[in-house]
């Protein structure tokens, strides 16, 4: 008979008893995974892994990357929280747990990074944080609005290209829609000076959206 456990109570389980869920969608880059390993190795701290009983093992619901990191570090047992949920509930959590997160309060995030940078060099912080040393050095100079004071920002396009922080936007397009969008972005990039394709696309998309919004407002005002 399986031992009864209180919901959300942390237990220790042999790491060999944990198995990945085949449908888990979250993937971590090699660079960020290495940072995760270093963080756990340095502090010995990590969030308990969420699992559910599955035959003689425990299937991971949330914490696949932590599990991989702990395995790489040679942990024999890991801290887990056991949820007794069915497959449907599990798949719902797999689809949401890694995405239902808040966003940073920019002023507090910047202040936190400044304090860290006062105690540690940027190159050392970059080994543990999801930023490069260059980004961390820039962040230490950023105002609370996210713009580097010494840089001239004359347009919304420039702000998009040179902003320290980036936010992901996901779109699903038909073939026809993709062709139109790519053509518009290509035209908008003709005068761009950004170094990477992602930065060029971001600046171009912002430029197109800004001009559309301004044109729409102008038409609405003229129609009144």
N, C-alpha and C positions, 0 to 999 in steps of 0.2 A: 504494500500500500504506500502510495506516495506521501511524503511528509507534507503536512499542511503548513502553509506559510502566509503571513499577513501581507496584504497587498502593499507594494512599495517598500517593503522591508528589505534591506540589503543583506544578501547572503554571499558566501564564498563557494565557488564551483570550480572543479578542476577544468583547466582551459581545454583539455582534450574532449571534454563533454559538450563543448559548444560547437554548433554547426551553423554555417551561413544559410540564410534563406535564399533560394535560387532566384527569387524575383526582386531582390533588393536593388533599387535603381541608382543609389548614390555611389559616385566614384570620386576619388580624390587623386589629384595630380601627384606625381612622384616627389616633387619639391615639397608640397604641403604635407605629404605623408612623412617625409623625412623630418619635417619640423615637429609633427605630432610625436614621433618617436623620441626626438631629442627632449621635448617638453616633459614627457612621462619619465624618461631616463633621468632627467635633471631633478624633477620634483618628487617623483614617486606617486603623483596624484593624477586621478582621472575620474571622469563621471562613470558610475556603475553602468554596465551594459544591460539593456532591457532584453529579456529572453522569455520564451514560453516553453513548457514541457513538450517534448516531442519524442515519443517512444522512450528509449533509454538515454536520450540526450536532451539538450536544450537548444532550441532554434533562436537565432538572434533576430530581434525585431528592430532594435536601434543600437548602433555601436559597432558596426562591422569593421570600420577603420581602426577603432580603439582595440578591438580584438586582434586584428592583424598586427598592430604595433606591439601589444603586450606579448603576443606569440613570438615576434621577432626579438623582443628583449629577454625572452626566456622565462616568462612568468609561468609558474606551475598552476596557480589558482588565480581567479579574477573575481572582482566584486560584481554582483549582478542583482537586478531586481526582476523577480519572476512574475509574469502576468499570465493568468489562466484564461486565454482568449482563443476563439476559434479562427479558422483560416480566413474567413471574410473580414473579421476585425483586424487580423494581422495585416492583410493586404491594404486595408485603409490606412493603418499606421505607417506601413512601408511607403505609401504614397504621400504622406503628410509630415511625418516626424522630422525629416531633414529639411523641410521647406517652410514650416510654420514657425518662423522666427521674426523677432522684431527688428527694427532698424536702429542703427547707432544714433544717439543724440550727438551731432557733429561737434559742438563746443566741448562736451565732456570727453569725447573720443580724442580730440586734439590735445586737450589738457593732459589726459592720461598718457598719451604718447610722448608729450614733452617731458613729463616727469620721468618716464622710463628712460628717455634719451639722456637725461641729466645724470642718471646713475649708470647707464650702460652705453657703450659705443654702438653706433648704428649697425655696424657689421655684425656685432654680437647679437643685437636684437633681431636682426634679419634671420638668424638661425632658428628663431622660435615664433616669430610673428608672420602673418600672411602679407608682408610687405618686403620689398627689397631695401638694401641699405640706402640707396639713392632716394627712394620714396620716403623712408623714415627721416632722412635729413631734410627733405622738403617739407614734410609734415610738421617738423619742429618750428618752421617759420610761417606756417599757414594761419591766417586769421580764422575766426569762428565761422565765416561765410564760405570757407573752403578755397579761397583764392590766395595765391602767393602775393604778398604786398609789393614786392619789387618788380613784378611783371605787369605789363600794360595789357588790360583786357578791354579792347575797343568794341567787341561784338559778342553776341551770344555764341557764335560759332567758335571764337577763340576760347571762351570760357569752357565750352564742352571739351575742346581738344586739350586744354591745359589744366583742367580740374584735377585735383589730387585723387579724388574718390571716383569710382565708377559704379554704376548700377546696371544690372543685367535686365534686358528686355527680351522676351521670347515671343516670336510671331510664327504662325503657321500659315504659309501662303500656297495658293495653287500655282501651277506652272505659269499661267498667264500673269498672275499678280507678281510673282517673283521677277519675271522679265521686266515689267513696268518699274518695279522698285529698283532693280539693279541699274536700269537705264537712267532713272532719276538720280541715283547716287553717283553714277559715273559722271553725269553732267555737273553735279554739284561739287565734285572733287577736282574739277579742272584747275582751280586756282589754289588748291590745298597744299599745305607744306608739312603735313603730319608724316611721321616716319613709318608707322605701322598701318596695315590694312584696317585693323579694328578701329584705330584712332581716326583714320580717314573716313570710314563709314559712319562713325559716331558723329563727327563734325558735319559731314554731308547731310545726314538725316536731320540733325538739329537745324541746319541751314534751311533745308526744304520745309520742315515743320514751322520754323519761325516765319518764313516768307508766306506760307499758306495762311497762318494765323493772322498776320498783318493784313494780307489781302482780303481775307474774309471780314475782318473788322472794318476795313475801308469800305467794302461793298455794303455791309450792313448799315454803316453810317450814312452813305450816300443814298441808300434806299429809304431812309426815314423822311 
